[in-house]
């Protein structure tokens, strides 16, 4: 059953993203992951009913409670239906199962436990990382196939196939949500953290979605990581470091795009829009993350994000550069290499940074050309413009194109 | 792409402990290679201090450290990837520390054991 995303109501899509995953997770605990489709069908049916009912009767006083009441009834109906089917057609169903069914509860504790289990179920190493993220987007965040395809810049068909395969793998693996062993949790935690990290980044850096969707995305990643810190088994320094990173980044979410969805450069961000509560939380989790000597890439990234939110300090960029130096030694990525060069420019000036940047030779990368355009802007306008033009050629984002075109126009004006 | 080991030699054991500034410069240099995705192995530091360095010779002769007989001692190594030895040499040239304190960097092509 498909849920209508294009509701006129702003509330329903928002609620959908918030509650669909929770509902599915709790239901899955009852049906088992083998029957995840049943859980999803009930959750989808519930939202469909909401969209029909609310359009006629208006939004109920407590929409979330309304949704859960409907889901609960639908589940009861389903079990009644199955019970009749099983007793009449097959042998009587096992009594233990009925007991579990009657337990059906939607308390907040149950929700957080179910979701924790769900995260680990989705982050199954039998699937590739990409497939895991696709599943996480779909199951944990309620994204449609089209939306996932947008996020991965792939065709809908490709994603559909990938999801089908991934789901089949989960079923074959016969994963039991209820019997998650301590070793299983520990061995999967790395993948889980990586998935949540990518989930957050998708919301934070993606230019594909509307701002509200991206915000939902980030807060969902934060919420799920927070659940991990509440369980002693998963409350590791790495988890805390990742959560600190998300809090620091999340604190700047409002400031980093304007109303039109265009990116606002760090230097131009209105710091009054930064969320100081989140920054304080980030500090708290970063301290938690440092209670032993373990340094992960999340620690380093959280450190960088911390310095970004910290007040101006003459050594700020030196600190950031040194953290990037360590990060690039832990794991190479083009974006880390480019960000490191930006920090290098802040410490050693644009001329030296140009030499560093040009060594990278990431000529197919938009941000590479943007960086060189920025670095050349003060000394060599022609080169700066040429690089910005290259950047336009490589970017797929319309808003980014517009920002770059504006920047070129500005540079051309300074020339005359 | 070929792989080259850069083997660092220092002259004076007093230079083994770098100042914070030298540390930063060395990290900048190392990270610059990593940023080009040309760092194959960030290598290790080889401790030259008494108790951490011995040399085993024929007839079961064991001496303290390498520093009694040769002036320069190996302080560490990294492995980089480069098109040819000239590129690897350019990377070594960019190292800021050896200019300041003396010593040398030996560049050697790595032949991987099968």
Interface residues (C-beta under 8 A of the other chain):
Chain A: X318 X321 X322 X324 X325 X326 X328 X329 X332 X336 X337 X340 X341 X344 X356 X359 X360 X361
Chain B: X24 X27 X28 X30 X31 X32 X34 X35 X36 X37 X39 X42
